[in-house]
Amino acid sequence: MSEGPTHFGFSEVASVQKAGKVRAVFTSVADRYDLMNDLMSFGAHRLWKDFAVARSGVRAGQHVLDVAAGSGDMTARFADQVGPSGRVVMTDINRSMLECGRARLLDKGIGPNIDMLLADAETLPFVPHQFDCVSIAFGLRNVTRIAKALASMASMLKPGGRVLILEFSHPVSDLISRAYDLFSFSVIPPLGRLVTGDEASYRYLVESIRRHPDQDTLSRMMTDAGLEDVGYHNLNGGIVAVHTGFRY
């Protein structure tokens, strides 16, 4: 039996179409993705990522799987944490983003302890139970079947390992929410047009945040995926949240 529709931003599309549409979005913006991240967040995304890595508990010699790794910001941080005796596997469903990430890491002299692979978060192609941490940063909302991706990530963990999710979320106050909506819909798509020549892709990215599960809903989904001691920490009033869950 075929699957029903799913959301692509505020639009409804067939489930089988979403991955291709998301792939097209990131192919379009890949070469200006990092610049736009700096402009959209006023550089705060760097602090959010630093905080998330600090919450990961990753230590020297461990193995990390960075899902939807994009341009490699989190991968670079994890590579530094695990050191030469550890390993980071960087995956993304989008070849253009993965190639941008590879180039950025090589330019920074980062790479001997990193592997890269084109892979879908919903069906991670690895032997289960081999990673100390599985991370996804600003990628989960683009997945077609979030529950399936969470289960796939959880299955990759060693006993005692944790899933780490850094994602835009839902502001905790009406005041922050109204200001955030005004900035998101009035500034970000036109900025995307100016910087990347693609307003539609950034309109989708803004809309996708509004369709993403809120903090408590995502926490319940993580528990349903088999994770334990699930919790989250809000950043910037809930505009961004860091979620963690463990496999014992």
For each residue, the residues with C-beta under 8 A, 3 or more apart:
1:
2: 16
3: 6 14 15 16
4: 15
5: 12 13 14 15
6: 3 12 13 14 15 18 144 145
7: 10 11 12 13 208 211
8: 11 12 13 17 18 21 22 204 208
9: 203 204 206 207 208 211
10: 7 207 210 211
11: 7 8
12: 5 6 7 8
13: 5 6 7 8 17 18 21
14: 3 5 6 17 18
15: 3 4 5 6 18 144 145
16: 2 3 19
17: 8 13 14 20 21
18: 6 8 13 14 15 21 22 144
19: 16 22 23 93 120 144
20: 17 23 24
21: 8 13 17 18 24 25
22: 8 18 19 25 26 93 94 142
23: 19 20 26 27 93 94
24: 20 21 27 28
25: 21 22 28 29 201 204 205
26: 22 23 29 30 33 70 94 96 97 201
27: 23 24 30 94 95 96 97
28: 24 25 196 198 201
29: 25 26 32 33 36 192 196 198 201 202
30: 26 27 33 71 94 96 97 99 100
31: 100
32: 29 35 36 195 196
33: 26 29 30 36 37 70 71 97 100
34: 37 38 71 73 104
35: 32 38 39 195
36: 29 32 33 39 40 191 192 195 196 202
37: 33 34 40 41 45
38: 34 35 41 42 43 45
39: 35 36 42 191 195
40: 36 37 45 188 191
41: 37 38 44 45 48
42: 38 39
43: 38 46 47
44: 41 47 48 236
45: 37 38 40 41 48 49 73 138
46: 43 49 50 73
47: 43 44 50 51
48: 41 44 45 51 52 166 235 236 240 242
49: 45 46 52 53 73 74 77 137 166
50: 46 47 53 54 77
51: 47 48 54 55 233 235 242
52: 48 49 55 56 74 135 137 164 166 242
53: 49 50 56 58 74 77 78 81
54: 50 51
55: 51 52 164 233 242 244
56: 52 53 64 78 81 133 135 162 164
57: 133 162
58: 53 62 64 78 81 82 132 133
59: 62 81 82 132
60: 81 82 83 85 86
61: 82 83 85 86
62: 58 59 81 82 86 132 133
63: 82 86 87 88 89 130 131 132 133
64: 56 58 78 81 82 86 87 88 89 131 132 133 134 135
65: 88 89 91 124 126 131 133 134 135 153 156
66: 69 74 75 78 88 89 90 91 135 136 137
67: 91 92 119 121 124 134 135 136 139 149 153
68: 91 92 93 121 136 137 138 139 140 142 143
69: 66 72 74 75 90 91 92 97 98 101 137 139
70: 26 33 73 92 94 97 100 101 137 138 139
71: 30 33 34 97 100 101 104
72: 69 75 76 90 100 101 102 104 105 110
73: 34 45 46 49 70 76 77 137
74: 49 52 53 66 69 77 78 135 137 166
75: 66 69 72 78 79 88 90 101 105 110 114
76: 72 73 79 80 104 105 108 110
77: 49 50 53 73 74 80 81
78: 53 56 58 64 66 74 75 81 82 88 133 135
79: 75 76 82 86 88 105 110 111 113 114
80: 76 77 83 110
81: 53 56 58 59 60 62 64 77 78 86
82: 58 59 60 61 62 63 64 78 79 85 86 87 88 113
83: 60 61 80 86 113
84: 112 113
85: 60 61 82
86: 60 61 62 63 64 79 81 82 83 113
87: 63 64 82 113 114 115
88: 63 64 65 66 75 78 79 82 113 114 115
89: 63 64 65 66 114 115 116 117 126 131
90: 66 69 72 75 98 101 114 115 116 117
91: 65 66 67 68 69 98 116 117 118 119 121 124
92: 67 68 69 70 95 97 98 101 118 119 139
93: 19 22 23 68 118 119 120 121
94: 22 23 26 27 30 70 97 98
95: 27 92 98 99 118
96: 26 27 30 99 100
97: 26 27 30 33 69 70 71 92 94 100 101
98: 69 90 91 92 94 95 101 102 116 118
99: 30 95 96 102 103
100: 30 31 33 70 71 72 96 97 103 104
101: 69 70 71 72 75 90 92 97 98 104 105 116
102: 72 98 99 105 106 116
103: 99 100 106 107
104: 34 71 72 76 100 101 107 108
105: 72 75 76 79 101 102 108 110 111 114
106: 102 103 109 110 111
107: 103 104
108: 76 104 105
109: 106
110: 72 75 76 79 80 105 106 114
111: 79 105 106 114
112: 84
113: 79 82 83 84 86 87 88
114: 75 79 87 88 89 90 105 110 111
115: 87 88 89 90
116: 89 90 91 98 101 102
117: 89 90 91 125
118: 91 92 93 95 98
119: 67 91 92 93 123 124 125
120: 19 93 123 124
121: 67 68 91 93 124 136 139 140 143 149 152 153
122: 143 144 145 148 149 152
123: 119 120 148 152
124: 65 67 91 119 120 121 152 153 155 156
125: 117 119
126: 65 89 130 131 156
127: 130
128: 155 156
129: 155 156 157 158 159
130: 63 126 127 156 158
131: 63 64 65 89 126 134 156 157 158 161
132: 58 59 62 63 64 157 158 160 161 162
133: 56 57 58 62 63 64 65 78 157 161 162 163 164
134: 64 65 67 131 153 154 156 157 161 162 163 164
135: 52 56 64 65 66 67 74 78 163 164 165 166
136: 66 67 68 121 139 140 149 153 163 164 165 166 167
137: 49 52 66 68 69 70 73 74 165 166 167
138: 45 68 70 141 166 167 168
139: 67 68 69 70 92 121 136 142 143 167
140: 68 121 136 143 146 149 165 167 212
141: 138 146 167 168 208 209 211 212
142: 22 68 139 208
143: 68 121 122 139 140 146 148 149
144: 6 15 18 19 122
145: 6 15 122 148 149
146: 140 141 143 149 150 213 218 221
147: 150 151 221 224 225
148: 122 123 143 145 151 152
149: 67 121 122 136 140 143 145 146 152 153
150: 146 147 153 154 163 221 222 224 225 227
151: 147 148 154 155 225 226
152: 121 122 123 124 148 149 155 156
153: 65 67 121 124 134 136 149 150 156 157 163 225
154: 134 150 151 157 163 222 225 226 227 245 247
155: 124 128 129 151 152 226
156: 65 124 126 128 129 130 131 134 152 153 161
157: 129 131 132 133 134 153 154 161 162 163 246 247
158: 129 130 131 132 161 247
159: 129 247 248
160: 132 246 247 248
161: 131 132 133 134 156 157 158 246 247
162: 56 57 132 133 134 157 244 245 246 247
163: 133 134 135 136 150 153 154 157 222 227 243 244 245 246 247
164: 52 55 56 133 134 135 136 242 243 244
165: 135 136 137 140 218 222 242 243 244
166: 48 49 52 74 135 136 137 138 240 241 242 243
167: 136 137 138 139 140 141 212 218 240 241 243
168: 138 141 209 212 239 240
169: 212 214 215 218 234 238 239 240 241
170: 177 214 215 238
171: 176 177 180 237 238 239
172: 176 234 237 238
173: 176 177 237 238
174: 177 178
175: 178 179
176: 171 172 173 179 180 237 238 239
177: 170 171 173 174 180 181
178: 174 175 181 182
179: 175 176 182 183
180: 171 176 177 183 184 239
181: 177 178 184 185
182: 178 179 185 186
183: 179 180 186 187 188
184: 180 181 187 188 206 209
185: 181 182 188 189 206
186: 182 183 190
187: 183 184 190 191
188: 40 183 184 185 191 192 202 203 205 206
189: 185 192 193 199 200 202 203 206
190: 186 187 193 194 199
191: 36 39 40 187 188 194 195 202
192: 29 36 188 189 195 196 198 199 201 202 203
193: 189 190 196 197 198 199 202
194: 190 191
195: 32 35 36 39 191 192
196: 28 29 32 36 192 193 201 202
197: 193
198: 28 29 192 193 201 202
199: 189 190 192 193 202 203
200: 189 203 204
201: 25 26 28 29 192 196 198 204 205
202: 29 36 188 189 191 192 193 196 198 199 205 206
203: 9 188 189 192 199 200 206 207
204: 8 9 25 200 201 207 208
205: 25 188 201 202 208 209
206: 9 184 185 188 189 202 203 209 210
207: 9 10 203 204 210 211
208: 7 8 9 141 142 204 205 211 212
209: 141 168 184 205 206 212
210: 10 206 207
211: 7 9 10 141 207 208
212: 140 141 167 168 169 208 209 218
213: 146 217 218 221
214: 169 170 217 218
215: 169 170 218 219 232 234 238 241 243
216: 219 220
217: 213 214 220 221
218: 146 165 167 169 212 213 214 215 221 222 232 241 243
219: 215 216 222 223 230 231 232 243
220: 216 217 223 224
221: 146 147 150 213 217 218 224 225
222: 150 154 163 165 218 219 225 227 230 243 245
223: 219 220 226 227 228 230 245
224: 147 150 220 221
225: 147 150 151 153 154 221 222 245
226: 151 154 155 223 247
227: 150 154 163 222 223 230 245 246 247
228: 223 245 246 247 248
229: 244 245 246
230: 219 222 223 227 243 244 245 246
231: 219 243 244 245
232: 215 218 219 241 242 243 244
233: 51 55 241 242
234: 169 172 215 237 238 240 241
235: 48 51 238 239 240 241 242
236: 44 48 239 240
237: 171 172 173 176 234
238: 169 170 171 172 173 176 215 234 235 241
239: 168 169 171 176 180 235 236
240: 48 166 167 168 169 234 235 236
241: 166 167 169 215 218 232 233 234 235 238
242: 48 51 52 55 164 165 166 232 233 235
243: 163 164 165 166 167 215 218 219 222 230 231 232
244: 55 162 163 164 165 229 230 231 232
245: 154 162 163 222 223 225 227 228 229 230 231
246: 157 160 161 162 163 227 228 229 230
247: 154 157 158 159 160 161 162 163 226 227 228
248: 159 160 228
